[in-house]
Amino acid sequence: MESCIKEGKPLFQNNAINEFIDKNIQISKTLEIGDFRKNYFNEDLFIISQNVELKDSNDLVYESHEKYYDIHYIVDNTEIINVIEKENLKVQAFESNEKYDYFLYKTDLFDKEIKLESNKFIICKFNDIHKVGIKFEDKKESVNKIVIKIKKEFFEKEFINE
């Protein structure tokens, strides 16, 4: 798991990807609570623009993926994300769907709690079991964000790691 700040800097080498991200950031700003839009760049990358209702941690579950990395980028507000490294997870997935690339887990434990604020992002790789959408100190009720879903090989080729 990588927590990064790249305010005003491009995330990817390919400018078309950065423009696609900017377009989806603007879309997320127009959405009502609970709404989302899924847009495809190509078969290696798509983005979910969303306005997520924030909840108490106990009302949420962990997720992991095996095909796509998740890059959670906060557009507006603050979200707490809990992360467990896969080797520290003591429970099995209670639900999974390989076609849609998700595995869900229920536990109250976490290795790291990350406060993700506007214009910051976190990269969740395959070993990062993550719980997103957690309220921060009973503040706002939702967060505008995008989730960049990107295949590992495409990420390694295109991501600017500075």
N, C-alpha and C positions, 0 to 999 in steps of 0.2 A: 504494500500500500504506500502510495506516495501522496503527500499533501503538498500542494504547490500554490504559489502566487505568481501570476504572470500578467498583472494588470497592464493593459495597453500593449502587450506583446503577443505576437501570433503564437498559436500552439503548434501549428503544423508547417512543414516546409512548403506544401502545395497551397498556393494562395486561394485556389478555388475552394478548398476545404475550409479555410479561415472565413471566406465570404459566406459559405453555407452555414457555418456556426453563427456568424453575425445575424444572418437572416432568421435563424431559429431563436436566437436571443430576443429579437424583436417580436417574434410570434408569441413567445412565452409571456411577454409583458401585456398582451391583449387578452389573455385567457382568464376566465372566471375560476373560482376555487373548484377543484376536481376535474377541470378540463385538461385535455392533452392533445397534441398533434404529433404524429409520427411521420418523419420525412426521410427518404432514402437518398444518400449521395451515390452509393453503388452497393454491390453485394457485400463489401467489406466494412461499410460504415453507414449508420443511420442515427438520427437524433430524435429523441422524444422531448418536445417542448411541453412544459407543464406548469400548472399552478397547483401545488400539492398542499392539501390540508395537513397541518402539523398536529401530531397526537402525542399522548403520553407513551413512553417507551413500552409499557406493559401491553399496550393495544396494538403493537407492531411485531413483525417477525423478521428474522434475518433472511438474507438471500445470498446465493452465489451463482456463478456462471462458469461454463466450460468452453464456450465458443467465442464470446465477446468480453473484452474488458469494458468496465463502466467508468466513464469520466463524468462525475457529478459536478456541474458548474452552477454556482448560485448567481442568479441574476439580481434578485432583490430579496432582502431580509436575511435571516439567520436560521440555520438548521443544524441540529446535532446529529452526528452519524457515529454509531458504535460499530467497532470492528473487532472480529475475532480471527486470529490466524487459524487456518484450516487444521493445522496439527494440534491446536489447543481445543478444538471443538469436541465436546464429549457426547453429542447427540447426533442421531441420524436425521436425514431430511424426512419430514412428514409428508411432503408433497414435492413432486418434480415433474418437469416436462422438457424432455430433450429437444423436441421440435422448437419450442419457444425459449430454450436455454435458461431455465431457472430451476433452482433447488431451494426449498424453503425449510427453515429451522426455527424451533422455539426454545429459547433459553433466556435467562436474565443476566447471564455473565457477559463480560466483554474484556478485551485486552486494552483497547484504546477508546476514549471518547473524544471526538473531534468536533470543535465548534467551527462550522463552515459559514463564513460571512459573504456578503455581496462581492462579486468579482474574484472569488477564490474557487479553487476546485480540488477534488481528490480523485486519484486514479485507483480504482479497485481492480486488482488483477485476480487471476483464478484462485489463489490461496486466501483471498480476503473475503471472509464471510461478513457481510455488512447489513446493518439495520439503518434505514434512512427515514426521514420525515419526522424526527423527534423534535418536540417543542423545546425552545430555549427559554427558560425562566418565565413561562406563561406570557410570552410576548405576543406578537402577531399570530393570527390563526393560520396563515399560509405562507408559502415560499414560492416565488417564481424561479424556475430553474430549467436547465436542459440536462439531459443525460445523453452523452455521446457514447454509442455502442460501437466498438471498433474491434475487428479481429486482430489477434496478437501480431501476426506478420505485417499487417498494414500499419499498425501502431509503431512497431519497431522501425519500419521504413520511413514513416512520415513525421513522427512526433519530434519536436525540437526539445531536447533535454538540456536546458541551461539552468 
